Amino acid sequence: MTNIATEINSSIGAGEVATPSDTPPITITFADFGLDPQIQKAVSEQGYTTPTPIQAQSIPHVLAGSDLMGAAQTGTGKTAAFVLPIIQKILRHASNSASPARHPIRALVLTPTRELAVQVAENAGSYSKYTDLRTAVVYGGVDMKEQVALLRNGVEILIATPGRLLDHIGSKVANLSQVELLVLDEADRMLDMGFLPDLQRIINLIPAQRQTLLFSATFSPEIKKLAQSYLRTPVTVEVARQNAAADTVKQVVHMVASADKQRAIVKVLEARTRQGLSRQCIIFTNSRLGCAKLSRALERDGIKAGAIHGDKSQGERTLTLEAFKSGAIEALVATDVAARGLDIPDMPCVINHELPYNAEDFIHRIGRTGRAGSTGDAIALVDASEKRLLDDIEKLMKRKLDVKTLPEGSSSSSRASASSNSAAPAKMSDPFFYMPYESGAAPKSADITKPEEKKVGIVPAKPAVGALLGGLKKK
């Protein structure tokens, strides 16, 4: 680890930026970071040996004690880029004592959503499983009793959403006076105006002599400027062009009147079925009411659909996500509650039923597909009234998106179309649907390969959402 950190720090000093051209060749392994054997064993059990670019550049800086801003496309392993070095740095505090006093909070990870908090906690639990470090996650929407019991027993790594953490602080259950590392995950959203008051209250309770890490897929100039008030001479790691989707995501826009978008989704899924592609998709809407209505409408069209949004309880969200992962649900209709942190391997397709009002949210939405080297399709259904939103997205991404006509589809229900083996071939007018992302073509950035199936040591039998490390697997 010392040699790697010295080599990278010698060329990129504190406060400087590591850009794609600065990225060293991915020839190192996780063992080269000098991680404790207990951590290496947990990583190895998951089948990973080689770090992704964001991990390769970030981990040495975090281990060296630098504040850091890490920017990378979604699905590239940002979570492990801070979880692994955090475990290493606080491992000296590990204790098998039953006394809560021996297990104060040493590392705090703040996330904007419950789903992302759960994902980070799964990673932290997986990679600290052979240590005596304790991990806990707290978020709103559920009863506080179980969370209170965990915090009173003591925990070194705490993952939390800001509102619920403040609840526990107010109840004198959580004490942040011994926090050494603070992480803001999805920092652009954490620093949004809606989170700033809670965030500032929390930071005021943490010792000033701390290490602060900010990770996100997108950092606007305004957010970067604001973040400087929380960091000291930070290293900025940017392993790919900011505000861009992964090369593994093929994007297309269909101009569709708002009243026709539901039928357009049915056509899209029919076309994918005829081509032997998976019907599984995440469909994003802007409102909770619209999300629920669209889910019910798709069910009437014969598409197995489910909805998750802010009005759903955590238990309802979990059950819906598990049904989606198992294939019992084909179309997951969601608000932006699922745009960040939802990590489902090999997600084949994302459909924007409505464009988000914030252009950066578009990048997070389509980042649910094409993850960890897998390929995926991102489809946007755009009404004429959304043209300004589309212009904002293209400006942010610095590229024009392909606008194509909808594929031909039958007027019958999607279920009937899927079950018929005699359906006539669709017209070849839309090259996107009939030549999807070429499965044999290597991504432009060949640093990441698709992970194979793996067994996760400590995750319960039910499917876990987002436990991928994001690195390369053993062959």
C-alpha positions as a Markdown table, in Angstrom:
| # | Residue | x | y | z |
|---|---|---|---|---|
| 1 | Met | 0.0 | 0.0 | 0.0 |
| 2 | Thr | 2.8 | 2.4 | 0.9 |
| 3 | Asn | 4.5 | 2.1 | -2.5 |
| 4 | Ile | 1.2 | 2.6 | -4.4 |
| 5 | Ala | 0.1 | 5.6 | -2.3 |
| 6 | Thr | 3.6 | 7.1 | -2.6 |
| 7 | Glu | 3.6 | 6.7 | -6.4 |
| 8 | Ile | 0.2 | 8.2 | -6.9 |
| 9 | Asn | 0.7 | 11.0 | -4.4 |
| 10 | Ser | 4.0 | 11.9 | -5.9 |
| 11 | Ser | 2.3 | 12.7 | -9.2 |
| 12 | Ile | -1.0 | 14.1 | -7.8 |
| 13 | Gly | -0.7 | 16.2 | -4.7 |
| 14 | Ala | -3.3 | 17.4 | -2.3 |
| 15 | Gly | -5.8 | 19.7 | -3.9 |
| 16 | Glu | -5.0 | 18.5 | -7.4 |
| 17 | Val | -7.2 | 16.5 | -9.7 |
| 18 | Ala | -6.7 | 13.0 | -10.9 |
| 19 | Thr | -8.2 | 12.9 | -14.4 |
| 20 | Pro | -8.7 | 9.9 | -16.8 |
| 21 | Ser | -5.3 | 10.6 | -18.4 |
| 22 | Asp | -3.7 | 10.3 | -14.9 |
| 23 | Thr | -5.3 | 6.9 | -14.3 |
| 24 | Pro | -2.6 | 4.3 | -13.8 |
| 25 | Pro | -3.0 | 1.0 | -15.6 |
| 26 | Ile | -5.2 | -1.4 | -13.7 |
| 27 | Thr | -2.4 | -4.0 | -13.0 |
| 28 | Ile | -2.7 | -4.0 | -9.2 |
| 29 | Thr | -4.8 | -6.2 | -7.0 |
| 30 | Phe | -6.6 | -5.5 | -3.7 |
| 31 | Ala | -3.8 | -7.3 | -2.0 |
| 32 | Asp | -1.4 | -4.5 | -3.2 |
| 33 | Phe | -3.2 | -1.9 | -1.0 |
| 34 | Gly | -1.8 | -3.5 | 2.1 |
| 35 | Leu | -5.2 | -4.2 | 3.5 |
| 36 | Asp | -5.4 | -6.4 | 6.6 |
| 37 | Pro | -5.6 | -10.1 | 5.9 |
| 38 | Gln | -9.1 | -10.2 | 7.5 |
| 39 | Ile | -10.3 | -7.6 | 5.0 |
| 40 | Gln | -8.6 | -9.3 | 2.1 |
| 41 | Lys | -10.2 | -12.6 | 3.0 |
| 42 | Ala | -13.7 | -11.1 | 2.9 |
| 43 | Val | -13.0 | -9.4 | -0.5 |
| 44 | Ser | -11.5 | -12.6 | -1.9 |
| 45 | Glu | -14.5 | -14.6 | -0.8 |
| 46 | Gln | -16.6 | -12.5 | -3.1 |
| 47 | Gly | -14.4 | -13.4 | -6.0 |
| 48 | Tyr | -12.8 | -10.0 | -6.5 |
| 49 | Thr | -9.0 | -9.4 | -7.1 |
| 50 | Thr | -8.6 | -6.3 | -9.2 |
| 51 | Pro | -10.0 | -2.8 | -8.3 |
| 52 | Thr | -11.9 | -0.6 | -10.6 |
| 53 | Pro | -10.4 | 2.8 | -11.6 |
| 54 | Ile | -12.2 | 4.8 | -8.9 |
| 55 | Gln | -11.0 | 2.2 | -6.3 |
| 56 | Ala | -7.5 | 2.1 | -7.6 |
| 57 | Gln | -7.1 | 5.9 | -7.4 |
| 58 | Ser | -9.1 | 6.6 | -4.3 |
| 59 | Ile | -8.1 | 3.9 | -1.8 |
| 60 | Pro | -4.4 | 4.9 | -1.5 |
| 61 | His | -5.4 | 8.5 | -0.9 |
| 62 | Val | -7.9 | 7.6 | 1.8 |
| 63 | Leu | -5.4 | 5.3 | 3.5 |
| 64 | Ala | -2.9 | 8.1 | 3.4 |
| 65 | Gly | -5.3 | 10.3 | 5.3 |
| 66 | Ser | -6.3 | 12.8 | 2.6 |
| 67 | Asp | -9.7 | 14.4 | 2.3 |
| 68 | Leu | -11.1 | 13.4 | -1.1 |
| 69 | Met | -13.8 | 14.2 | -3.7 |
| 70 | Gly | -14.4 | 11.1 | -5.9 |
| 71 | Ala | -16.3 | 11.4 | -9.1 |
| 72 | Ala | -17.1 | 8.4 | -11.3 |
| 73 | Gln | -19.9 | 7.0 | -13.3 |
| 74 | Thr | -22.6 | 5.0 | -11.5 |
| 75 | Gly | -21.9 | 1.3 | -11.2 |
| 76 | Thr | -18.2 | 1.6 | -11.0 |
| 77 | Gly | -17.6 | 0.6 | -7.4 |
| 78 | Lys | -17.6 | 3.9 | -5.5 |
| 79 | Thr | -19.0 | 2.3 | -2.3 |
| 80 | Ala | -16.1 | -0.1 | -1.9 |
| 81 | Ala | -13.7 | 2.8 | -2.7 |
| 82 | Phe | -14.5 | 4.3 | 0.7 |
| 83 | Val | -15.7 | 1.2 | 2.7 |
| 84 | Leu | -12.5 | -0.8 | 2.3 |
| 85 | Pro | -10.1 | 1.9 | 3.4 |
| 86 | Ile | -12.4 | 3.0 | 6.3 |
| 87 | Ile | -12.4 | -0.5 | 7.7 |
| 88 | Gln | -8.6 | -0.6 | 7.4 |
| 89 | Lys | -8.1 | 2.8 | 9.1 |
| 90 | Ile | -10.4 | 2.1 | 12.1 |
| 91 | Leu | -9.4 | -1.6 | 12.5 |
| 92 | Arg | -7.0 | -0.6 | 15.3 |
| 93 | His | -10.1 | 0.2 | 17.4 |
| 94 | Ala | -11.6 | -3.2 | 16.9 |
| 95 | Ser | -12.5 | -4.9 | 20.2 |
| 96 | Asn | -14.3 | -8.0 | 21.2 |
| 97 | Ser | -15.5 | -6.4 | 24.4 |
| 98 | Ala | -19.2 | -6.5 | 25.1 |
| 99 | Ser | -19.0 | -3.0 | 26.7 |
| 100 | Pro | -20.7 | -0.4 | 24.4 |
| 101 | Ala | -18.1 | 2.1 | 25.6 |
| 102 | Arg | -15.5 | 0.1 | 23.7 |
| 103 | His | -17.5 | 0.6 | 20.4 |
| 104 | Pro | -18.0 | 4.3 | 19.8 |
| 105 | Ile | -18.9 | 5.6 | 16.4 |
| 106 | Arg | -15.6 | 6.0 | 14.5 |
| 107 | Ala | -16.9 | 6.3 | 10.9 |
| 108 | Leu | -20.1 | 8.0 | 9.7 |
| 109 | Val | -21.5 | 7.6 | 6.2 |
| 110 | Leu | -24.4 | 9.8 | 5.3 |
| 111 | Thr | -26.7 | 9.0 | 2.3 |
| 112 | Pro | -29.7 | 10.7 | 0.8 |
| 113 | Thr | -32.0 | 7.6 | 0.6 |
| 114 | Arg | -32.9 | 4.5 | 2.6 |
| 115 | Glu | -32.0 | 2.2 | -0.3 |
| 116 | Leu | -28.5 | 3.6 | -0.6 |
| 117 | Ala | -28.0 | 3.4 | 3.1 |
| 118 | Val | -28.9 | -0.3 | 3.1 |
| 119 | Gln | -26.6 | -0.9 | 0.1 |
| 120 | Val | -23.6 | 0.7 | 1.9 |
| 121 | Ala | -24.4 | -1.2 | 5.1 |
| 122 | Glu | -24.4 | -4.5 | 3.2 |
| 123 | Asn | -21.0 | -3.7 | 1.8 |
| 124 | Ala | -19.6 | -2.6 | 5.1 |
| 125 | Gly | -20.9 | -5.7 | 6.8 |
| 126 | Ser | -19.6 | -8.0 | 4.1 |
| 127 | Tyr | -16.0 | -6.6 | 4.2 |
| 128 | Ser | -15.7 | -6.3 | 8.0 |
| 129 | Lys | -17.2 | -9.7 | 8.7 |
| 130 | Tyr | -13.9 | -11.2 | 9.9 |
| 131 | Thr | -13.1 | -8.2 | 12.2 |
| 132 | Asp | -14.6 | -7.2 | 15.6 |
| 133 | Leu | -15.9 | -3.9 | 14.1 |
| 134 | Arg | -19.6 | -3.4 | 14.4 |
| 135 | Thr | -21.8 | -1.9 | 11.6 |
| 136 | Ala | -25.3 | -0.5 | 11.8 |
| 137 | Val | -27.6 | 1.4 | 9.5 |
| 138 | Val | -30.4 | 3.8 | 10.6 |
| 139 | Tyr | -33.0 | 5.4 | 8.3 |
| 140 | Gly | -36.6 | 6.7 | 8.5 |
| 141 | Gly | -39.8 | 5.1 | 7.7 |
| 142 | Val | -39.4 | 2.2 | 10.2 |
| 143 | Asp | -39.8 | 1.9 | 14.0 |
| 144 | Met | -36.8 | 3.2 | 15.9 |
| 145 | Lys | -36.7 | 0.5 | 18.6 |
| 146 | Glu | -34.4 | -1.9 | 16.8 |
| 147 | Gln | -32.1 | 0.9 | 15.7 |
| 148 | Val | -31.9 | 2.3 | 19.3 |
| 149 | Ala | -30.9 | -1.2 | 20.6 |
| 150 | Leu | -28.1 | -1.4 | 18.0 |
| 151 | Leu | -26.7 | 2.0 | 18.8 |
| 152 | Arg | -26.8 | 1.4 | 22.5 |
| 153 | Asn | -24.8 | -1.7 | 22.1 |
| 154 | Gly | -22.1 | 0.2 | 20.4 |
| 155 | Val | -21.1 | 0.5 | 16.7 |
| 156 | Glu | -17.9 | 1.7 | 15.0 |
| 157 | Ile | -19.4 | 2.2 | 11.4 |
| 158 | Leu | -22.7 | 3.9 | 11.2 |
| 159 | Ile | -24.5 | 4.5 | 7.9 |
| 160 | Ala | -27.5 | 6.9 | 8.2 |
| 161 | Thr | -29.9 | 9.2 | 6.5 |
| 162 | Pro | -29.6 | 12.7 | 8.0 |
| 163 | Gly | -33.2 | 13.0 | 9.4 |
| 164 | Arg | -33.2 | 9.7 | 11.3 |
| 165 | Leu | -29.7 | 10.3 | 12.6 |
| 166 | Leu | -30.8 | 13.6 | 14.1 |
| 167 | Asp | -33.7 | 11.8 | 15.7 |
| 168 | His | -31.2 | 9.4 | 17.4 |
| 169 | Ile | -29.0 | 12.3 | 18.4 |
| 170 | Gly | -31.9 | 14.1 | 19.9 |
| 171 | Ser | -32.7 | 11.0 | 21.9 |
| 172 | Lys | -29.2 | 10.9 | 23.2 |
| 173 | Val | -28.6 | 7.5 | 21.6 |
| 174 | Ala | -26.0 | 8.5 | 19.0 |
| 175 | Asn | -22.8 | 10.3 | 20.0 |
| 176 | Leu | -20.6 | 11.7 | 17.2 |
| 177 | Ser | -17.8 | 13.0 | 19.4 |
| 178 | Gln | -15.3 | 10.3 | 18.4 |
| 179 | Val | -16.0 | 10.2 | 14.6 |
| 180 | Glu | -12.7 | 10.1 | 12.7 |
| 181 | Leu | -14.1 | 9.7 | 9.1 |
| 182 | Leu | -17.1 | 11.3 | 7.5 |
| 183 | Val | -18.4 | 10.2 | 4.2 |
| 184 | Leu | -21.1 | 12.0 | 2.1 |
| 185 | Asp | -22.3 | 9.5 | -0.4 |
| 186 | Glu | -24.1 | 10.9 | -3.5 |
| 187 | Ala | -22.6 | 14.2 | -2.3 |
| 188 | Asp | -24.4 | 16.3 | -5.0 |
| 189 | Arg | -27.7 | 15.4 | -3.5 |
| 190 | Met | -26.5 | 15.6 | 0.1 |
| 191 | Leu | -25.4 | 19.1 | -0.5 |
| 192 | Asp | -28.6 | 20.1 | -2.2 |
| 193 | Met | -30.5 | 22.8 | -0.4 |
| 194 | Gly | -33.0 | 20.3 | 1.1 |
| 195 | Phe | -30.2 | 18.6 | 3.0 |
| 196 | Leu | -28.0 | 21.5 | 4.0 |
| 197 | Pro | -29.6 | 22.4 | 7.3 |
| 198 | Asp | -29.6 | 18.8 | 8.7 |
| 199 | Leu | -26.1 | 18.2 | 7.2 |
| 200 | Gln | -24.7 | 21.3 | 8.9 |
| 201 | Arg | -26.2 | 20.3 | 12.3 |
| 202 | Ile | -24.6 | 16.9 | 12.0 |
| 203 | Ile | -21.2 | 18.2 | 10.9 |
| 204 | Asn | -21.1 | 20.6 | 13.9 |
| 205 | Leu | -21.2 | 17.6 | 16.2 |
| 206 | Ile | -18.2 | 15.9 | 14.6 |
| 207 | Pro | -14.6 | 16.7 | 15.6 |
| 208 | Ala | -13.0 | 19.3 | 13.3 |
| 209 | Gln | -9.9 | 17.0 | 13.0 |
| 210 | Arg | -11.6 | 14.4 | 10.9 |
| 211 | Gln | -11.1 | 13.0 | 7.4 |
| 212 | Thr | -13.9 | 13.9 | 5.0 |
| 213 | Leu | -14.7 | 12.0 | 1.8 |
| 214 | Leu | -17.3 | 13.1 | -0.8 |
| 215 | Phe | -18.3 | 10.6 | -3.5 |
| 216 | Ser | -20.8 | 11.0 | -6.4 |
| 217 | Ala | -21.3 | 10.4 | -10.1 |
| 218 | Thr | -21.9 | 14.2 | -10.6 |
| 219 | Phe | -20.3 | 17.3 | -9.2 |
| 220 | Ser | -21.5 | 20.6 | -10.6 |
| 221 | Pro | -19.1 | 23.6 | -10.2 |
| 222 | Glu | -21.5 | 25.1 | -7.6 |
| 223 | Ile | -21.5 | 21.9 | -5.6 |
| 224 | Lys | -17.7 | 21.7 | -5.8 |
| 225 | Lys | -17.4 | 25.2 | -4.5 |
| 226 | Leu | -19.8 | 24.5 | -1.7 |
| 227 | Ala | -18.0 | 21.3 | -0.8 |
| 228 | Gln | -14.7 | 23.1 | -0.2 |
| 229 | Ser | -16.1 | 24.4 | 3.1 |
| 230 | Tyr | -16.2 | 20.8 | 4.4 |
| 231 | Leu | -12.8 | 19.6 | 3.1 |
| 232 | Arg | -9.2 | 20.5 | 3.8 |
| 233 | Thr | -6.9 | 20.6 | 0.7 |
| 234 | Pro | -8.7 | 17.7 | -0.8 |
| 235 | Val | -7.6 | 15.4 | -3.6 |
| 236 | Thr | -10.1 | 15.2 | -6.4 |
| 237 | Val | -10.3 | 11.9 | -8.2 |
| 238 | Glu | -12.1 | 11.9 | -11.5 |
| 239 | Val | -11.7 | 8.6 | -13.3 |
| 240 | Ala | -14.1 | 9.4 | -16.2 |
| 241 | Arg | -15.7 | 12.4 | -17.8 |
| 242 | Gln | -18.2 | 13.9 | -15.4 |
| 243 | Asn | -21.9 | 14.1 | -16.0 |
| 244 | Ala | -21.8 | 11.2 | -18.5 |
| 245 | Ala | -23.4 | 7.8 | -18.7 |
| 246 | Ala | -21.2 | 4.7 | -18.9 |
| 247 | Asp | -20.1 | 3.6 | -22.3 |
| 248 | Thr | -22.0 | 0.4 | -21.7 |
| 249 | Val | -25.4 | 2.2 | -21.8 |
| 250 | Lys | -27.0 | 2.7 | -25.2 |
| 251 | Gln | -29.4 | 5.6 | -25.2 |
| 252 | Val | -32.3 | 6.6 | -27.4 |
| 253 | Val | -35.1 | 9.1 | -27.3 |
| 254 | His | -38.7 | 8.6 | -28.6 |
| 255 | Met | -40.8 | 11.7 | -29.0 |
| 256 | Val | -44.2 | 10.6 | -27.6 |
| 257 | Ala | -47.3 | 12.7 | -26.6 |
| 258 | Ser | -47.9 | 12.4 | -22.8 |
| 259 | Ala | -51.2 | 10.7 | -23.3 |
| 260 | Asp | -49.5 | 8.0 | -25.4 |
| 261 | Lys | -46.6 | 7.2 | -23.2 |
| 262 | Gln | -48.3 | 4.2 | -21.5 |
| 263 | Arg | -49.0 | 2.6 | -24.8 |
| 264 | Ala | -45.4 | 3.4 | -25.9 |
| 265 | Ile | -44.0 | 1.4 | -23.0 |
| 266 | Val | -46.1 | -1.6 | -24.0 |
| 267 | Lys | -44.7 | -1.3 | -27.6 |
| 268 | Val | -41.2 | -1.0 | -26.3 |
| 269 | Leu | -41.6 | -4.2 | -24.2 |
| 270 | Glu | -43.3 | -6.0 | -27.0 |
| 271 | Ala | -40.4 | -5.2 | -29.3 |
| 272 | Arg | -37.8 | -6.3 | -26.8 |
| 273 | Thr | -39.8 | -9.6 | -26.3 |
| 274 | Arg | -39.8 | -10.3 | -30.0 |
| 275 | Gln | -36.1 | -9.8 | -30.2 |
| 276 | Gly | -35.5 | -12.2 | -27.3 |
| 277 | Leu | -34.5 | -9.4 | -25.0 |
| 278 | Ser | -35.5 | -9.3 | -21.3 |
| 279 | Arg | -38.7 | -7.4 | -20.5 |
| 280 | Gln | -37.3 | -6.5 | -17.1 |
| 281 | Cys | -37.0 | -2.8 | -16.7 |
| 282 | Ile | -37.1 | 0.1 | -14.3 |
| 283 | Ile | -39.5 | 2.9 | -15.4 |
| 284 | Phe | -39.0 | 6.3 | -13.8 |
| 285 | Thr | -41.7 | 8.8 | -13.2 |
| 286 | Asn | -41.6 | 12.2 | -11.4 |
| 287 | Ser | -44.5 | 11.9 | -9.0 |
| 288 | Arg | -45.7 | 9.4 | -6.4 |
| 289 | Leu | -49.3 | 9.5 | -7.7 |
| 290 | Gly | -48.1 | 9.1 | -11.3 |
| 291 | Cys | -45.9 | 6.2 | -10.3 |
| 292 | Ala | -48.8 | 4.3 | -8.7 |
| 293 | Lys | -51.2 | 5.0 | -11.6 |
| 294 | Leu | -48.7 | 3.9 | -14.2 |
| 295 | Ser | -48.0 | 0.7 | -12.3 |
| 296 | Arg | -51.7 | -0.2 | -12.2 |
| 297 | Ala | -52.2 | 0.7 | -15.8 |
| 298 | Leu | -49.3 | -1.6 | -16.9 |
| 299 | Glu | -50.8 | -4.4 | -14.9 |
| 300 | Arg | -54.1 | -4.0 | -16.9 |
| 301 | Asp | -52.0 | -4.2 | -20.1 |
| 302 | Gly | -50.7 | -7.6 | -19.0 |
| 303 | Ile | -47.3 | -6.4 | -17.7 |
| 304 | Lys | -46.3 | -7.7 | -14.3 |
| 305 | Ala | -45.5 | -4.3 | -12.6 |
| 306 | Gly | -44.9 | -3.0 | -9.1 |
| 307 | Ala | -44.3 | 0.5 | -7.7 |
| 308 | Ile | -41.9 | 2.0 | -5.2 |
| 309 | His | -42.1 | 5.6 | -4.1 |
| 310 | Gly | -41.9 | 7.8 | -1.0 |
| 311 | Asp | -45.3 | 6.9 | 0.3 |
| 312 | Lys | -44.4 | 3.2 | 0.5 |
| 313 | Ser | -43.2 | 1.9 | 3.8 |
| 314 | Gln | -39.7 | 0.4 | 4.0 |
| 315 | Gly | -41.2 | -3.1 | 4.3 |
| 316 | Glu | -43.3 | -2.5 | 1.1 |
| 317 | Arg | -40.3 | -1.3 | -0.8 |
| 318 | Thr | -38.2 | -4.3 | 0.3 |
| 319 | Leu | -40.9 | -6.8 | -0.7 |
| 320 | Thr | -41.4 | -5.1 | -4.1 |
| 321 | Leu | -37.6 | -5.0 | -4.8 |
| 322 | Glu | -37.3 | -8.7 | -3.9 |
| 323 | Ala | -40.1 | -9.6 | -6.2 |
| 324 | Phe | -38.4 | -7.6 | -9.0 |
| 325 | Lys | -35.1 | -9.3 | -8.4 |
| 326 | Ser | -36.8 | -12.7 | -8.5 |
| 327 | Gly | -38.6 | -12.0 | -11.7 |
| 328 | Ala | -42.1 | -12.0 | -10.2 |
| 329 | Ile | -42.2 | -8.3 | -11.3 |
| 330 | Glu | -41.1 | -7.4 | -14.8 |
| 331 | Ala | -41.5 | -3.6 | -14.6 |
| 332 | Leu | -40.5 | -1.7 | -11.5 |
| 333 | Val | -42.2 | 1.8 | -11.7 |
| 334 | Ala | -40.3 | 4.2 | -9.4 |
| 335 | Thr | -39.7 | 7.8 | -8.5 |
| 336 | Asp | -36.2 | 9.1 | -8.0 |
| 337 | Val | -36.2 | 7.2 | -4.7 |
| 338 | Ala | -34.7 | 4.4 | -6.8 |
| 339 | Ala | -32.4 | 6.6 | -8.9 |
| 340 | Arg | -29.5 | 6.4 | -6.5 |
| 341 | Gly | -28.1 | 3.5 | -4.7 |
| 342 | Leu | -30.3 | 0.8 | -6.2 |
| 343 | Asp | -27.8 | -1.8 | -7.4 |
| 344 | Ile | -29.3 | -4.6 | -9.4 |
| 345 | Pro | -26.8 | -6.6 | -11.4 |
| 346 | Asp | -27.4 | -7.0 | -15.1 |
| 347 | Met | -30.4 | -4.7 | -15.2 |
| 348 | Pro | -31.1 | -4.7 | -18.9 |
| 349 | Cys | -33.3 | -1.6 | -19.4 |
| 350 | Val | -34.3 | 1.7 | -18.0 |
| 351 | Ile | -37.2 | 3.7 | -19.3 |
| 352 | Asn | -37.8 | 7.4 | -18.5 |
| 353 | His | -41.6 | 7.7 | -18.6 |
| 354 | Glu | -41.0 | 11.4 | -17.8 |
| 355 | Leu | -37.7 | 13.3 | -17.9 |
| 356 | Pro | -36.5 | 14.5 | -14.4 |
| 357 | Tyr | -36.6 | 18.2 | -13.6 |
| 358 | Asn | -32.9 | 18.0 | -12.6 |
| 359 | Ala | -30.7 | 17.0 | -15.5 |
| 360 | Glu | -28.2 | 15.3 | -13.1 |
| 361 | Asp | -30.9 | 13.0 | -11.9 |
| 362 | Phe | -31.2 | 11.7 | -15.5 |
| 363 | Ile | -27.6 | 10.4 | -15.3 |
| 364 | His | -28.4 | 8.6 | -12.0 |
| 365 | Arg | -31.5 | 7.1 | -13.4 |
| 366 | Ile | -29.9 | 5.6 | -16.5 |
| 367 | Gly | -27.0 | 4.5 | -14.3 |
| 368 | Arg | -29.2 | 1.7 | -12.9 |
| 369 | Thr | -28.3 | -0.2 | -16.2 |
| 370 | Gly | -25.0 | -0.9 | -17.7 |
| 371 | Arg | -23.4 | -1.5 | -14.3 |
| 372 | Ala | -20.0 | -3.1 | -13.6 |
| 373 | Gly | -19.3 | -3.7 | -17.3 |
| 374 | Ser | -22.7 | -5.1 | -18.2 |
| 375 | Thr | -24.5 | -3.6 | -21.2 |
| 376 | Gly | -27.9 | -1.9 | -21.0 |
| 377 | Asp | -30.5 | 0.2 | -22.8 |
| 378 | Ala | -31.8 | 3.5 | -21.7 |
| 379 | Ile | -35.0 | 4.8 | -23.3 |
| 380 | Ala | -36.5 | 8.2 | -22.8 |
| 381 | Leu | -40.1 | 9.0 | -23.8 |
| 382 | Val | -40.2 | 12.7 | -24.4 |
| 383 | Asp | -43.3 | 14.9 | -24.9 |
| 384 | Ala | -42.9 | 18.2 | -26.8 |
| 385 | Ser | -43.4 | 20.0 | -23.5 |
| 386 | Glu | -40.3 | 18.3 | -22.1 |
| 387 | Lys | -38.0 | 19.6 | -24.9 |
| 388 | Arg | -36.4 | 22.1 | -22.5 |
| 389 | Leu | -35.6 | 19.3 | -20.0 |
| 390 | Leu | -34.0 | 17.3 | -22.9 |
| 391 | Asp | -31.9 | 20.3 | -23.9 |
| 392 | Asp | -30.7 | 20.6 | -20.3 |
| 393 | Ile | -29.7 | 16.9 | -20.2 |
| 394 | Glu | -27.9 | 17.1 | -23.5 |
| 395 | Lys | -26.1 | 20.2 | -22.4 |
| 396 | Leu | -25.0 | 18.5 | -19.2 |
| 397 | Met | -23.8 | 15.4 | -21.0 |
| 398 | Lys | -22.2 | 17.4 | -23.8 |
| 399 | Arg | -23.8 | 15.2 | -26.4 |
| 400 | Lys | -27.0 | 14.9 | -28.5 |
| 401 | Leu | -29.1 | 11.9 | -27.8 |
| 402 | Asp | -30.5 | 9.8 | -30.7 |
| 403 | Val | -34.1 | 10.5 | -31.5 |
| 404 | Lys | -35.9 | 7.6 | -33.2 |
| 405 | Thr | -39.4 | 6.5 | -34.0 |
| 406 | Leu | -41.2 | 4.0 | -31.8 |
| 407 | Pro | -41.0 | 0.3 | -32.8 |
| 408 | Glu | -44.1 | -1.2 | -34.4 |
| 409 | Gly | -46.3 | -3.0 | -31.8 |
| 410 | Ser | -49.6 | -4.8 | -31.6 |
| 411 | Ser | -52.6 | -3.3 | -30.0 |
| 412 | Ser | -53.2 | -6.4 | -28.0 |
| 413 | Ser | -52.0 | -6.8 | -24.4 |
| 414 | Ser | -48.3 | -7.3 | -23.8 |
| 415 | Arg | -49.0 | -10.6 | -22.1 |
| 416 | Ala | -50.7 | -12.0 | -25.2 |
| 417 | Ser | -47.9 | -10.8 | -27.4 |
| 418 | Ala | -45.3 | -12.4 | -25.1 |
| 419 | Ser | -47.1 | -15.8 | -25.1 |
| 420 | Ser | -47.6 | -16.0 | -28.8 |
| 421 | Asn | -45.0 | -17.9 | -30.8 |
| 422 | Ser | -46.5 | -16.9 | -34.1 |
| 423 | Ala | -46.1 | -13.2 | -33.8 |
| 424 | Ala | -45.1 | -11.6 | -37.1 |
| 425 | Pro | -41.7 | -10.0 | -37.2 |
| 426 | Ala | -41.7 | -6.3 | -36.5 |
| 427 | Lys | -40.6 | -3.8 | -39.1 |
| 428 | Met | -36.9 | -3.0 | -39.1 |
| 429 | Ser | -37.5 | 0.8 | -39.0 |
| 430 | Asp | -35.8 | 1.3 | -35.6 |
| 431 | Pro | -32.2 | 0.2 | -35.5 |
| 432 | Phe | -32.1 | 0.7 | -31.7 |
| 433 | Phe | -34.6 | -2.0 | -30.9 |
| 434 | Tyr | -33.4 | -4.4 | -33.6 |
| 435 | Met | -29.7 | -3.9 | -33.0 |
| 436 | Pro | -29.4 | -3.3 | -29.2 |
| 437 | Tyr | -26.0 | -2.7 | -27.6 |
| 438 | Glu | -23.7 | -5.2 | -29.2 |
| 439 | Ser | -23.1 | -7.9 | -26.6 |
| 440 | Gly | -19.8 | -8.9 | -28.2 |
| 441 | Ala | -18.4 | -5.4 | -28.4 |
| 442 | Ala | -16.0 | -4.4 | -25.6 |
| 443 | Pro | -16.8 | -1.2 | -23.7 |
| 444 | Lys | -14.7 | 1.8 | -24.6 |
| 445 | Ser | -13.3 | 1.7 | -21.1 |
| 446 | Ala | -12.2 | -1.9 | -20.8 |
| 447 | Asp | -11.2 | -1.5 | -17.1 |
| 448 | Ile | -14.3 | -3.4 | -15.9 |
| 449 | Thr | -15.6 | -6.8 | -16.8 |
| 450 | Lys | -19.0 | -8.3 | -16.0 |
| 451 | Pro | -18.9 | -10.1 | -12.6 |
| 452 | Glu | -20.0 | -13.7 | -12.7 |
| 453 | Glu | -22.5 | -15.2 | -10.2 |
| 454 | Lys | -21.1 | -15.3 | -6.7 |
| 455 | Lys | -22.0 | -16.4 | -3.2 |
| 456 | Val | -22.0 | -13.6 | -0.6 |
| 457 | Gly | -20.9 | -14.9 | 2.8 |
| 458 | Ile | -23.0 | -13.0 | 5.3 |
| 459 | Val | -26.0 | -11.9 | 3.3 |
| 460 | Pro | -29.2 | -13.6 | 4.2 |
| 461 | Ala | -30.9 | -16.1 | 1.8 |
| 462 | Lys | -33.2 | -13.5 | 0.5 |
| 463 | Pro | -31.8 | -11.3 | -2.4 |
| 464 | Ala | -29.8 | -8.3 | -1.2 |
| 465 | Val | -30.1 | -5.1 | -3.1 |
| 466 | Gly | -26.7 | -3.6 | -4.0 |
| 467 | Ala | -23.9 | -5.8 | -2.5 |
| 468 | Leu | -21.6 | -5.6 | -5.5 |
| 469 | Leu | -18.1 | -4.5 | -4.9 |
| 470 | Gly | -17.7 | -3.4 | -8.5 |
| 471 | Gly | -14.3 | -4.8 | -9.1 |
| 472 | Leu | -13.0 | -7.6 | -11.4 |
| 473 | Lys | -13.7 | -11.2 | -10.6 |
| 474 | Lys | -11.3 | -14.1 | -10.7 |
| 475 | Lys | -11.4 | -16.1 | -13.9 |
